[in-house]
Amino acid sequence: MSWSANMVGKPKAVAAKLARELSWIKCAEPEETIKNAVSTALATALASFPSDLPVSIVANGSQQVTDVNKPAELQNYLYVELKPLYGFIE
């Protein structure tokens, strides 16, 4: 399974859309827990930004079995980027 979120906007709007979109995606464990932890961490970070400072987020992850003969052995990929967009012109 894999999941991703890419958004640009004001922190409050991005946090709301991120929570909504990631709640729709269901993954196998432990990927589900990882995805939810990323969503929580990003929401916490976004809450500290000035309300009028645009931000960009890119977050994605995937999980796969590393050996078909050992299905309990999993490999997770995770990428998270949150950055303010200074100089944004409206």
C-alpha positions as CSV (number, residue, x, y, z in Angstrom):
1,M,0.0,0.0,0.0
2,S,1.1,3.6,-0.4
3,W,-0.2,7.0,0.5
4,S,0.6,10.6,-0.4
5,A,-0.4,14.2,0.3
6,N,0.9,17.4,-1.5
7,M,-0.6,20.7,-0.6
8,V,0.1,24.5,-0.7
9,G,-1.9,27.0,1.3
10,K,-2.5,28.7,4.6
11,P,-1.6,26.5,7.6
12,K,-5.1,26.1,9.0
13,A,-6.6,25.1,5.6
14,V,-3.7,22.8,4.9
15,A,-4.0,21.1,8.3
16,A,-7.7,20.5,7.8
17,K,-7.3,19.2,4.2
18,L,-4.4,16.9,5.3
19,A,-6.4,15.4,8.2
20,R,-9.4,14.8,5.9
21,E,-7.4,13.3,3.0
22,L,-5.2,11.0,5.2
23,S,-8.3,9.8,7.1
24,W,-9.7,8.4,3.9
25,I,-6.6,6.3,3.2
26,K,-6.5,3.0,5.0
27,C,-3.2,1.0,5.2
28,A,-2.0,-2.2,6.8
29,E,-0.1,-2.0,10.1
30,P,2.4,-0.6,10.9
31,E,2.0,1.7,7.9
32,E,-1.4,3.0,9.2
33,T,0.2,4.0,12.5
34,I,3.1,5.7,10.7
35,K,0.7,7.6,8.4
36,N,-1.4,8.8,11.4
37,A,1.7,9.8,13.3
38,V,2.8,11.9,10.3
39,S,-0.6,13.6,10.1
40,T,-0.5,14.4,13.9
41,A,3.1,15.7,13.7
42,L,2.3,17.9,10.7
43,A,-0.9,19.3,12.4
44,T,1.1,20.2,15.4
45,A,3.8,21.9,13.3
46,L,1.2,23.8,11.2
47,A,-0.6,25.1,14.3
48,S,2.6,27.0,15.2
49,F,2.9,28.9,11.9
50,P,1.5,32.4,11.5
51,S,-2.0,32.1,10.1
52,D,-1.1,34.2,7.0
53,L,2.1,32.5,6.0
54,P,1.6,30.1,3.1
55,V,3.2,26.6,3.5
56,S,3.9,23.7,1.3
57,I,3.7,20.1,2.5
58,V,4.8,16.9,0.7
59,A,4.3,13.6,2.6
60,N,4.2,10.1,1.3
61,G,4.9,6.6,2.4
62,S,4.7,3.0,1.4
63,Q,5.1,-0.5,2.8
64,Q,6.1,-3.7,1.3
65,V,7.1,-7.2,2.3
66,T,10.8,-7.7,1.9
67,D,10.7,-11.5,1.4
68,V,7.6,-13.3,0.2
69,N,8.7,-16.3,2.3
70,K,8.7,-14.1,5.4
71,P,5.5,-12.0,5.2
72,A,6.0,-10.6,8.7
73,E,9.2,-8.8,7.5
74,L,8.2,-5.4,6.3
75,Q,9.9,-2.4,4.8
76,N,8.5,1.1,5.2
77,Y,9.4,4.2,3.1
78,L,8.6,7.6,4.5
79,Y,9.2,11.1,3.1
80,V,7.9,14.3,4.8
81,E,8.6,17.9,3.9
82,L,7.0,21.0,5.4
83,K,8.3,24.4,4.4
84,P,7.1,28.0,4.7
85,L,6.7,29.9,1.4
86,Y,8.3,33.3,2.1
87,G,7.7,36.0,-0.5
88,F,4.4,34.5,-1.5
89,I,2.4,37.1,-3.5
90,E,-1.4,37.1,-3.4
